Amino acid sequence: MMTNTSIVKGTKPVFFDHPLTLAKLFTAPNRLNYMQGKFFDDRGLKAIEAFESDIRRNLIEWGAIDTTIYYRTERWWYDYHLATTQGCQIIECTRFCNNSFRRWDTWMNVGSCSVGKDWLKQEPQRSKWIELFRTD
């Protein structure tokens, strides 16, 4: 499992701390169809419910840039991107596996997101913020 231990010793931790983590952003989307999205896991959760449940319970660190927030938990990391489609704003959600190049893509209405900026401003989430990239 890739963790947030820096490749370069003595530098501050960053979200994209390994080239393979960054490379996962460029893998082909794996869009969940309606039934996969409706019954995503063995607990009977929809995909977005499973994503947000994991983030709420297991958040290790997060970072943001422009209209995208990245979250990392023990097993997964997530990319939530604010997008506009057919004149409406939605959040495109992608779950990446920490140990492989597997990914799942879905979307949700903006009003359905429970782990957005307001939630991240609260403790203990606020103290888990880290920079996305090494700039030194």
Buried (B, 14 or more C-beta within 10 A) or exposed (E): EEEBEBEEEEEEEBBBBBEEBEEBEEEEEEEBEEEBBEEBEEEEBBBBBBBBBBBBEEBBBBBBEEEBBBBBBEEBBBBBBBEEEEEEEBBBBBBBBBEEEEBBBBBBEEEBBBBBEEBBEEEEBEEBEBEBEBEE
